[in-house]
Amino acid sequence: MPWSCVKGIVVGLAAASLTGASPVLESFSKHVRCLKGDAVAVKNICDKLNYRKSWNALTDKEKHEYIEAELCLMSHPPATGLVENATNVWDEIAHIHIDQGNDIHYVGQFLPWHRYYGAHPYWDELPDYTYGNVRDSLIFDPHTGFGGNGTGSDSFVGDGPFKNIKLHMSNHHARGDSFCLSRDLDQSSFAYGTTSNIEECFGFANYTDAW
């Protein structure tokens, strides 16, 4: 996706063709983009391949534009009206991922589904884990990233662009329908993300064995 158009971020949810249609996905099938606070229908035409970049490979301008696009989705009213407790478009997108979790994980369509879902930047945590503490990763920078680790007993994120953000979609129903963004990074939880383990996964001939 051209970064000059990131504020017009396209919600590419053609994944319905992979996992079976749902009312929310069907409603999104027209594709909605968030641009200056307005929902605008766009044509489902692909004229160039999307290229996913590591967050650390983005320029500060690209990082800012991406975060602004996410905040734009969070500030826009729901587009479908079909998701209970959703207060914005971002909630509806999160619901789609949660709702199809059992169909899009642990199976071979994991990668193509997420390509349809959008060419979002990814976190290449291996260098951050190998050469330092993941908590110090650039992706958690409060100015050019998503904010740092959570604080206090609830681990609520206390700085960055998503400080005090209220979330409404969760597969952990005990949280209720309104809760603060939390983050509790632990270096030891990344212990399996080593170069040798990654190379071993790449060596398998099929997805099930690699998983």
Backbone hydrogen bonds, N-H to C=O, Kabsch-Sander energy under -0.5 kcal/mol:
donor,donor_aa,acceptor,acceptor_aa,energy
5,C,2,P,-1.7
6,V,3,W,-1.3
8,G,5,C,-1.8
9,I,6,V,-1.0
11,V,32,V,-1.7
12,G,10,V,-1.4
13,L,11,V,-1.5
16,A,13,L,-1.0
17,S,14,A,-1.9
18,L,15,A,-2.0
19,T,15,A,-1.8
20,G,16,A,-1.8
26,E,22,S,-2.9
27,S,23,P,-2.0
28,F,24,V,-1.7
29,S,25,L,-0.8
29,S,26,E,-0.7
30,K,27,S,-0.6
31,H,28,F,-2.9
33,R,40,V,-1.2
34,C,9,I,-0.9
35,L,33,R,-0.7
35,L,38,D,-1.9
38,D,35,L,-1.8
40,V,33,R,-1.6
40,V,38,D,-0.5
42,V,30,K,-0.8
42,V,31,H,-0.9
45,I,43,K,-1.9
47,D,45,I,-0.7
55,W,122,Y,-2.7
57,A,54,S,-1.5
58,L,54,S,-0.5
58,L,55,W,-1.4
63,K,59,T,-2.4
64,H,60,D,-2.4
65,E,61,K,-2.4
66,Y,62,E,-2.4
67,I,63,K,-2.4
68,E,64,H,-2.4
69,A,65,E,-1.9
70,E,66,Y,-2.1
71,L,67,I,-2.6
72,C,68,E,-1.9
73,L,69,A,-2.0
74,M,70,E,-1.8
75,S,71,L,-1.1
75,S,72,C,-0.6
76,H,72,C,-0.8
76,H,73,L,-0.5
84,E,82,L,-0.6
86,A,83,V,-1.8
89,V,73,L,-0.8
89,V,76,H,-1.8
90,W,73,L,-1.4
92,E,88,N,-1.4
93,I,89,V,-2.2
94,A,90,W,-2.5
95,H,91,D,-2.3
96,I,92,E,-1.7
97,H,93,I,-1.6
98,I,94,A,-2.3
99,D,95,H,-3.4
100,Q,96,I,-1.6
101,G,98,I,-1.5
103,D,100,Q,-1.5
104,I,100,Q,-1.7
105,H,101,G,-1.1
110,F,107,V,-1.7
111,L,108,G,-0.5
113,W,109,Q,-2.5
114,H,110,F,-1.7
115,R,111,L,-1.5
116,Y,112,P,-2.1
117,Y,113,W,-2.0
118,G,114,H,-0.9
120,H,118,G,-1.7
122,Y,53,K,-2.0
124,D,122,Y,-0.7
125,E,123,W,-1.4
128,D,124,D,-0.6
129,Y,125,E,-2.9
130,T,126,L,-2.8
131,Y,127,P,-2.5
132,G,128,D,-0.7
136,D,133,N,-2.4
137,S,134,V,-1.8
140,F,137,S,-1.7
141,D,138,L,-1.7
145,G,141,D,-1.4
146,F,139,I,-3.2
147,G,141,D,-1.5
150,G,183,R,-2.1
151,T,156,F,-2.2
155,S,152,G,-1.0
156,F,151,T,-1.2
157,V,181,L,-2.4
158,G,149,N,-0.5
163,K,160,G,-1.4
164,N,157,V,-1.0
165,I,162,F,-1.8
167,L,165,I,-0.5
167,L,179,F,-3.7
173,H,171,N,-0.8
175,R,172,H,-2.3
176,G,173,H,-1.7
179,F,167,L,-2.2
181,L,165,I,-1.5
183,R,155,S,-2.7
189,S,186,D,-1.4
190,F,187,Q,-1.5
191,A,188,S,-1.6
193,G,190,F,-1.8
194,T,192,Y,-1.7
198,I,194,T,-2.3
199,E,195,T,-2.5
200,E,196,S,-1.9
201,C,197,N,-2.1
202,F,198,I,-2.2
203,G,199,E,-1.0
204,F,201,C,-1.4
210,A,206,N,-1.6
211,W,207,Y,-2.5
